[in-house]
């Protein structure tokens, strides 16, 4: 029997390229450490402000929560399918992204988020989910920045 406690990694995903890179990083880290991976998406109705959640359009007769779950599950399958040994749990939670992620990471070893890269001035004015998580998380936070494109 394995007497080593398994860790828990929480990663925030919204479908953006930075969040997909964060998911890839988190899945690789979970594979290396044997941790479970909790993939979380914040969800809100279109009129609710959320800079980090999947907000599918509300169509007559549509179910936006189900659509958000479907999109998240597709993304998790595409990325985490390459990491067969990782135990993955995916959830869509209604609320503001920072609040949802901080709650999900209460008992985590690490919280992973992507960097949206909106620029220093905009982030200074609006704040950001990643900055809020760094300041308030009960665990270490990893911010995965986009790979730099080098041009000559």
TIKERO-40988 format. One record per residue: residue number from 0; x, y, z negated of N, C-alpha, C in turn. Coordinates in steps of 0.2 Angstrom, whole numbers, plus 5000, padded with zeros to 4 digits. Example, Ala and Ser with C-alpha at 12.3 -4.5 7.8 and 13.67 -1.06 7.14 Angstrom:
- seq/nxx/nyy/nzz/caxx/cayy/cazz/cxx/cyy/czz
- 0/5066/4972/4961/5062/4978/4961/5066/4984/4961
- 1/5064/4989/4965/5068/4995/4964/5064/5000/4961
***
This chain:
- seq/nxx/nyy/nzz/caxx/cayy/cazz/cxx/cyy/czz
- 0/5004/4994/5000/5000/5000/5000/5004/5006/5000
- 1/5002/5011/5003/5005/5018/5003/5003/5022/4997
- 2/5008/5023/4993/5006/5027/4987/5007/5035/4988
- 3/5010/5037/4994/5011/5044/4995/5004/5047/4997
- 4/5002/5052/4994/4996/5056/4996/4996/5059/5003
- 5/4991/5058/5007/4991/5061/5013/4989/5068/5012
- 6/4992/5072/5017/4991/5079/5016/4985/5081/5021
- 7/4983/5088/5021/4978/5090/5025/4980/5096/5028
- 8/4979/5097/5035/4981/5103/5039/4974/5105/5042
- 9/4973/5111/5041/4967/5115/5044/4969/5119/5049
- 10/4965/5119/5055/4967/5123/5061/4961/5126/5063
- 11/4961/5133/5064/4956/5136/5067/4956/5137/5075
- 12/4950/5135/5078/4950/5134/5085/4944/5138/5088
- 13/4945/5142/5093/4940/5146/5096/4939/5145/5104
- 14/4944/5141/5106/4944/5140/5113/4949/5144/5117
- 15/4951/5149/5114/4956/5153/5117/4963/5150/5118
- 16/4967/5152/5123/4974/5149/5124/4978/5149/5117
- 17/4978/5154/5113/4982/5154/5107/4979/5149/5102
- 18/4973/5148/5102/4970/5143/5097/4971/5136/5100
- 19/4972/5135/5106/4973/5128/5109/4981/5127/5107
- 20/4985/5131/5108/4992/5130/5106/4993/5129/5098
- 21/4988/5132/5094/4989/5131/5087/4986/5124/5086
- 22/4981/5122/5089/4979/5115/5088/4984/5110/5090
- 23/4987/5111/5096/4993/5107/5098/4998/5106/5093
- 24/5000/5112/5090/5005/5112/5085/5003/5108/5079
- 25/4997/5110/5077/4994/5106/5071/4994/5099/5071
- 26/4991/5097/5077/4991/5089/5079/4998/5086/5078
- 27/5003/5089/5081/5010/5087/5081/5012/5086/5074
- 28/5011/5092/5070/5013/5092/5063/5009/5086/5059
- 29/5003/5085/5060/4999/5080/5057/5002/5073/5059
- 30/5004/5072/5065/5007/5066/5067/5014/5065/5063
- 31/5018/5070/5063/5024/5069/5059/5023/5068/5052
- 32/5018/5071/5049/5018/5070/5041/5013/5065/5039
- 33/5009/5063/5044/5003/5058/5041/4997/5062/5038
- 34/4997/5068/5039/4991/5072/5036/4985/5071/5041
- 35/4979/5072/5037/4973/5073/5041/4973/5080/5044
- 36/4969/5080/5050/4968/5086/5053/4961/5088/5053
- 37/4959/5094/5050/4953/5097/5050/4953/5103/5055
- 38/4949/5102/5061/4948/5107/5066/4942/5111/5065
- 39/4942/5117/5064/4937/5121/5062/4935/5127/5067
- 40/4929/5128/5069/4927/5133/5073/4922/5137/5069
- 41/4923/5144/5069/4918/5148/5066/4912/5149/5071
- 42/4906/5149/5069/4901/5150/5074/4896/5156/5071
- 43/4893/5160/5076/4889/5165/5074/4884/5166/5080
- 44/4878/5169/5078/4874/5171/5083/4877/5177/5087
- 45/4875/5178/5093/4878/5183/5097/4878/5190/5094
- 46/4873/5192/5090/4873/5198/5086/4877/5199/5080
- 47/4880/5193/5078/4884/5193/5072/4891/5194/5074
- 48/4895/5199/5071/4902/5200/5073/4906/5194/5071
- 49/4910/5191/5076/4915/5186/5074/4920/5186/5079
- 50/4926/5188/5077/4932/5189/5082/4935/5182/5084
- 51/4933/5177/5081/4937/5171/5081/4932/5165/5083
- 52/4926/5165/5083/4921/5160/5084/4919/5159/5091
- 53/4917/5152/5093/4914/5151/5099/4907/5154/5099
- 54/4905/5158/5103/4898/5161/5103/4895/5160/5110
- 55/4892/5154/5111/4889/5152/5117/4883/5156/5118
- 56/4881/5158/5125/4875/5162/5126/4869/5158/5124
- 57/4864/5162/5121/4858/5159/5119/4853/5159/5124
- 58/4852/5153/5127/4847/5153/5132/4840/5150/5130
- 59/4835/5152/5133/4828/5149/5131/4829/5142/5130
- 60/4827/5139/5125/4827/5132/5124/4833/5129/5123
- 61/4839/5133/5123/4845/5130/5121/4847/5130/5114
- 62/4852/5126/5112/4854/5125/5105/4861/5127/5105
- 63/4863/5134/5103/4870/5136/5103/4874/5132/5098
- 64/4872/5130/5093/4876/5126/5088/4878/5120/5091
- 65/4874/5116/5094/4875/5110/5098/4880/5111/5103
- 66/4879/5116/5107/4884/5118/5113/4891/5120/5110
- 67/4891/5123/5104/4898/5125/5101/4901/5118/5099
- 68/4897/5114/5096/4900/5107/5094/4903/5103/5100
- 69/4899/5103/5105/4901/5100/5111/4907/5102/5114
- 70/4908/5109/5114/4914/5112/5117/4920/5110/5112
- 71/4919/5111/5106/4924/5109/5101/4926/5102/5102
- 72/4922/5097/5102/4923/5090/5103/4927/5089/5109
- 73/4925/5092/5115/4929/5091/5121/4936/5094/5120
- 74/4937/5099/5117/4944/5102/5116/4948/5098/5112
- 75/4945/5095/5106/4949/5091/5102/4951/5084/5105
- 76/4946/5082/5109/4948/5075/5113/4954/5077/5118
- 77/4953/5082/5121/4959/5084/5126/4965/5084/5123
- 78/4966/5088/5117/4972/5089/5114/4974/5084/5109
- 79/4970/5081/5105/4972/5077/5100/4972/5069/5103
- 80/4969/5068/5109/4970/5062/5112/4977/5060/5113
- 81/4981/5064/5113/4989/5063/5114/4992/5061/5107
- 82/4988/5062/5102/4991/5060/5095/4986/5055/5092
- 83/4987/5049/5094/4982/5044/5093/4982/5042/5085
- 84/4988/5043/5082/4988/5041/5075/4986/5046/5070
- 85/4983/5052/5072/4981/5057/5068/4973/5056/5067
- 86/4972/5056/5060/4965/5056/5058/4962/5064/5059
- 87/4957/5064/5063/4954/5071/5065/4947/5072/5063
- 88/4946/5077/5060/4939/5079/5058/4937/5086/5061
- 89/4932/5087/5065/4930/5093/5068/4924/5095/5066
- 90/4923/5102/5065/4917/5105/5062/4916/5112/5064
- 91/4910/5113/5066/4908/5120/5067/4904/5123/5061
- 92/4906/5128/5059/4903/5131/5053/4901/5138/5054
- 93/4895/5140/5052/4892/5146/5053/4895/5151/5049
- 94/4897/5157/5051/4900/5162/5047/4906/5166/5051
- 95/4908/5171/5047/4914/5175/5050/4920/5170/5050
- 96/4924/5171/5055/4930/5166/5055/4935/5166/5049
- 97/4937/5172/5047/4941/5172/5041/4939/5169/5035
- 98/4932/5170/5034/4929/5167/5028/4928/5160/5029
- 99/4926/5157/5034/4926/5150/5036/4932/5147/5035
- 100/4938/5150/5038/4944/5146/5038/4947/5146/5031
- 101/4946/5152/5027/4949/5152/5020/4945/5146/5016
- 102/4939/5146/5017/4935/5141/5013/4937/5134/5015
- 103/4938/5132/5021/4940/5126/5024/4947/5124/5021
- 104/4951/5129/5020/4958/5128/5018/4959/5128/5011
- 105/4954/5128/5007/4955/5129/4999/4959/5123/4997
- 106/4958/5117/4999/4962/5111/4997/4967/5109/5002
- 107/4969/5113/5007/4974/5111/5012/4981/5112/5010
- 108/4985/5109/5014/4993/5110/5013/4995/5116/5017
- 109/4991/5117/5023/4993/5122/5027/4987/5124/5031
- 110/4986/5130/5033/4981/5133/5038/4985/5135/5044
- 111/4983/5133/5050/4986/5135/5056/4981/5139/5060
- 112/4983/5145/5063/4979/5149/5067/4983/5151/5073
- 113/4980/5153/5078/4983/5156/5084/4984/5163/5083
- 114/4988/5166/5087/4989/5174/5087/4985/5176/5093
- 115/4981/5180/5092/4977/5183/5098/4981/5188/5102
- 116/4986/5191/5099/4990/5196/5103/4987/5202/5106
- 117/4983/5205/5102/4979/5211/5104/4983/5217/5104
- 118/4989/5217/5101/4993/5222/5101/4993/5226/5094
- 119/4999/5229/5092/4999/5231/5085/4994/5237/5083
- 120/4993/5241/5088/4989/5247/5087/4981/5244/5086
- 121/4979/5240/5090/4972/5237/5089/4972/5233/5083
- 122/4977/5229/5081/4976/5225/5075/4977/5229/5069
- 123/4980/5235/5069/4981/5240/5064/4974/5243/5062
- 124/4970/5244/5068/4964/5247/5067/4958/5242/5065
- 125/4958/5237/5068/4953/5232/5067/4954/5226/5062
- 126/4961/5225/5060/4962/5220/5056/4962/5213/5061
- 127/4964/5208/5058/4964/5202/5062/4962/5196/5057
- 128/4960/5191/5060/4959/5184/5056/4965/5182/5053
- 129/4970/5181/5058/4976/5178/5055/4979/5182/5050
- 130/4979/5189/5050/4982/5193/5045/4978/5192/5038
- 131/4971/5192/5039/4967/5191/5033/4969/5184/5030
- 132/4970/5179/5034/4971/5172/5031/4978/5172/5028
- 133/4983/5176/5031/4989/5176/5027/4989/5179/5021
- 134/4985/5184/5020/4984/5188/5014/4980/5185/5008
- 135/4976/5180/5010/4971/5178/5006/4971/5170/5005
- 136/4974/5166/5009/4974/5159/5009/4977/5156/5003
- 137/4974/5151/5000/4977/5147/4994/4983/5143/4996
- 138/4985/5143/5003/4990/5138/5005/4994/5142/5010
- 139/5000/5139/5012/5004/5143/5017/5000/5143/5024
- 140/5001/5148/5028/4998/5149/5034/5003/5149/5040
- 141/5002/5146/5045/5006/5146/5051/5002/5149/5056
- 142/5006/5154/5059/5003/5158/5065/5006/5156/5071
- 143/5003/5153/5075/5006/5150/5082/5006/5156/5087
- 144/5011/5158/5089/5012/5164/5094/5012/5160/5101
- 145/5009/5164/5106/5010/5161/5113/5017/5160/5115
- 146/5019/5155/5119/5025/5155/5121/5027/5161/5126
- 147/5033/5163/5125/5035/5169/5129/5036/5167/5136
- 148/5034/5172/5141/5036/5171/5148/5042/5175/5149
- 149/5047/5171/5151/5053/5175/5153/5054/5176/5161
- 150/5054/5182/5163/5055/5184/5170/5061/5187/5171
- 151/5064/5187/5177/5070/5190/5179/5069/5195/5184
***
